[in-house]
């Protein structure tokens, strides 16, 4: 029975193999501003409220099957007591990916979901280290659901499309 199954599978056209390789990872841009230290406050005088914004960008490189994916994090920490900003951090972290075997209609979601998912642990570590080195407890950013983020962006674009379409 095993031989029959193998023979049947061999007759069908083989599906293209997915191949993904991280060619490079890099910090494209980063800034951290410790406003607490600039104002001469101590961290014991604050109750932080942290907001994390995430956006993504991807583009084709001139090399065949290579793409740059940039994850952008904007983190704002404000004092719950008075609304004053404690620190601001912006990080653009990129990866260059070599991708083969992904159908064209699935490439965009692949770039905007799977690639950022691979980069995220490195982004989390950088954010943790920078906030700690900046005088605050290390910020361990919660996991980002890149699939939900992608779906939200598609829904936002769908809502904008009818509003901008000519009548």
N, C-alpha and C positions, 0 to 999 in steps of 0.2 A: 504494500500500500504506500509505503514511503516513496518507492521509485515512481509510482504513478503520479503522486502529488508533485514530485520534483519535475517530472516530465511535463505536467500541465503548466506549472509555473514557468518553466523554461520556454514554453511556446509563446507566452504573452510577452509583449514589449516591456523591457525593464523600466521601472519608474526612475526618473533622474534622482541621483543621490544628493541629498542636502549636504552641502559643505560650507561650514562657517569657520572663519579663523579671525582672531583678533590680531591685527597687524601692529597696532600701536594704541596706547592710551596716554592721555596728557591733560594737564590743567591748561585750558585755553585762557581763562581769566579768573581772578579771584581777588576779593577784597573783604576785609574785616575791619569794622570800626567799633571800638569799645567806648561807648559814650559815657558809661558809668565812670570809668577812669578819668575821662576828660573833664567831667564835672566834679570830680573829687569825692564821689560817693563810695560807700563800701557795699559789697554784695549782700550784706546782712540787712540793708535798708530796702530791699526789693523783694517782690513776689513776681517772678517772670511769667508772662503769657507769650508763648512762642507761636508764630505763624510761619508756615513753610509753603512757599509757592514753587511749583515745578512746571517747566515747559521744555519742549523738545524740538530739535531741528535735525534734519537729515538731508544730505545731498550727495549726489553721484560725484565721484572723483574722475579725473581724466584716465586713470588706469582702469582697464576692463574689470568688471565685477567687484570694484572697491567703492565703499561708501563711508562718509564721515557722519557720525551721529553725535550730537552735542546734547547733553543734559544740562539744564540751567536751573539752579536752585537759588531762591531768594528767601532768606530767613530773617525775620524781624522779631526781636524780643522786646516786649514792652512791660512796664511795671503795672501790675494789676491795681495797685493802690492809687496811682495818679495818672496813668497813661503815658508816662515819659518813656522814650525809647532807651533801652539798655544797650543793645548792640544790633548791628546790621551786618549781614554776611551775604555775599553773592559769590556763587561758584559756577563756572562753566567748565564742565568736564567732558572731554571728547574721547571718542574711540574711532579708529579706522578699522573697518571690517572688510574681509574678502568673503563674498557670499556667492555661492553657485547652487543651482538646482531648486531655487524658489520660483514658482510660477509668477509671472509679471503682475497678475492681479492680487497676489498675496505679498508682494515685496514691500509695499508701503507699510502695512500693519506689522510685518516682520521687523522692519527697521525701527519702527516707533514703539514696539512692545518688547521684543526679544533682546535687541541690542542694548537698550537702556537697562533691562533687567540684569544683564551681565556686568554692566558698568557700576550698578548701584552699590555693591559692597565697598568698592573703592571710594565712591563719593561719601558714603556714610563714615568711613574711617577718616577722611580728610576733614569733614565737618566736625567730628568728635575731637580730633587733634587740635584743630584751629580754635575751637571754642575753649578747650581746656588751656591751651597756650595763651589765649586772650584773657585769661583771668576768671573764667566761668567754669561751672561744672561741665564736663564733657557732654555735648548734646548727641544723643544716640537717636537719630532720625528714624521714625517708624518706617516699616516697609511701604513702598509706593506700589499701588496697584496700577501698573502701566496699561493694562487692558482697559480698566475703568477710565483712566485718563484719556486713552485713545477714543473710547466710545463717547465720552463727554465732548471731546473736540469735534467729532463727526456730527453730533447732535447740534452743537453750537453753529457749525458751518451750515447745516441743513436749515436751521432757523433763519440765518442771515441770507441764504440764497433767495428765498421768495421775496424778501424785503428789497434786495438789490436788483432783482430781475426786472427788465423793462416791460411795460404794459402794452 
